[in-house]
C-alpha cells in the first residue's frame, strides 16, 4: 500500500464522518467546532512533535507526527481540499531547489 493510498483512505474516512453526530465522532465534533479549534489542535500536535524530536524519542516522533498529519487532514477537509491537492503541489516542487522554490512564491 502506498503512502498516498493511506492518506486518501484516511481523508475519505474523515469526509464521511464530517456529517456524523458530534457526540459520536471526534472528526464531526472537531469540524463542528470550527477552524479555530482545528488550528489549535494542529498547533498542539506540532508542539508535541517538536518535543518528541527534541527528546530524540523515535516512537513518540512517529506517534505525534501521525496525530499532526491527522489533524492537518481534518483541516484540509474543512477547506474542501484533499491530500491529493498537497501531493500534487509536492510533485510540482520535486526537483526544484528550495531556494528556487522560495523565489517563485513571489509570483503566486
C-alpha positions as CSV (number, residue, x, y, z in Angstrom):
1,X,0.0,0.0,0.0
2,X,1.4,3.4,-0.9
3,X,1.6,6.4,1.3
4,X,-0.9,8.3,-0.9
5,X,-3.3,5.4,-0.7
6,X,-3.3,5.5,3.1
7,X,-3.7,9.3,3.1
8,X,-6.5,9.1,0.6
9,X,-8.3,6.4,2.6
10,X,-8.0,8.4,5.8
11,X,-9.2,11.5,4.1
12,X,-12.2,9.6,2.8
13,X,-13.0,8.4,6.3
14,X,-12.7,12.0,7.6
15,X,-15.0,13.1,4.8
16,X,-17.7,10.5,5.6
17,X,-17.6,11.4,9.3
18,X,-17.9,15.2,8.9
19,X,-21.7,14.8,8.8
20,X,-21.9,12.4,11.7
21,X,-23.2,13.2,15.1
22,X,-20.6,15.2,17.0
23,X,-21.5,13.2,20.1
24,X,-20.4,10.0,18.3
25,X,-17.5,11.2,16.2
26,X,-14.3,13.1,17.1
27,X,-14.0,14.3,13.5
28,X,-17.5,15.6,13.4
29,X,-17.1,17.3,16.7
30,X,-13.8,18.9,15.6
31,X,-15.3,20.1,12.3
32,X,-18.4,21.4,14.0
33,X,-16.2,23.4,16.5
34,X,-14.8,25.4,13.5
35,X,-11.5,26.4,12.1
36,X,-10.0,27.9,15.3
37,X,-10.4,24.6,17.2
38,X,-8.9,22.7,14.3
39,X,-5.9,25.1,14.1
40,X,-5.5,24.9,17.9
41,X,-5.2,21.1,17.6
42,X,-2.7,21.4,14.8
43,X,-0.6,23.8,16.9
44,X,-0.8,21.4,19.9
45,X,0.2,18.4,17.9
46,X,3.0,20.3,16.2
47,X,4.4,21.3,19.7
48,X,4.2,17.7,20.8
49,X,6.0,16.6,17.7
50,X,8.7,19.1,18.3
51,X,9.1,18.0,21.9
52,X,9.3,14.3,20.8
53,X,12.1,15.3,18.4
54,X,14.0,17.3,21.0
55,X,13.8,14.3,23.3
56,X,15.1,12.1,20.4
57,X,12.2,9.7,21.1
58,X,11.7,8.0,17.8
59,X,8.5,6.1,18.7
60,X,7.0,9.4,20.1
61,X,8.1,11.3,17.0
62,X,6.2,8.8,14.8
63,X,3.1,8.9,17.1
64,X,3.0,12.7,17.4
65,X,3.6,13.1,13.6
66,X,0.7,10.8,12.9
67,X,-1.5,13.0,15.2
68,X,-0.2,16.1,13.4
69,X,-0.9,14.7,10.0
70,X,-4.4,13.5,11.0
71,X,-5.3,17.0,12.2
72,X,-3.9,18.5,9.1
73,X,-6.2,16.2,7.1
74,X,-9.1,17.4,9.1
75,X,-8.1,21.0,8.3
76,X,-7.9,20.1,4.6
77,X,-11.4,18.6,4.8
78,X,-12.6,21.8,6.5
79,X,-11.4,23.7,3.4
80,X,-12.7,21.2,0.9
81,X,-9.2,20.1,0.0
82,X,-7.7,16.6,-0.2
83,X,-4.2,15.0,0.4
84,X,-4.1,14.8,-3.4
85,X,-4.0,18.6,-3.6
86,X,-1.0,18.7,-1.4
87,X,0.7,15.7,-3.1
88,X,0.3,17.5,-6.5
89,X,2.0,20.6,-5.0
90,X,4.8,18.4,-3.7
91,X,5.1,16.8,-7.1
92,X,5.2,20.2,-8.7
93,X,8.1,21.2,-6.5
94,X,10.0,17.9,-7.0
95,X,13.5,18.5,-8.4
96,X,13.3,22.3,-7.6
97,X,15.8,23.6,-5.2
98,X,14.4,25.1,-2.0
99,X,15.9,28.4,-2.8
100,X,14.4,28.5,-6.3
101,X,11.0,27.4,-4.9
102,X,11.1,30.3,-2.4
103,X,11.8,32.8,-5.2
104,X,8.9,31.5,-7.2
105,X,6.5,32.2,-4.3
106,X,6.6,36.0,-5.0
107,X,4.9,35.2,-8.4
108,X,1.9,33.3,-6.9
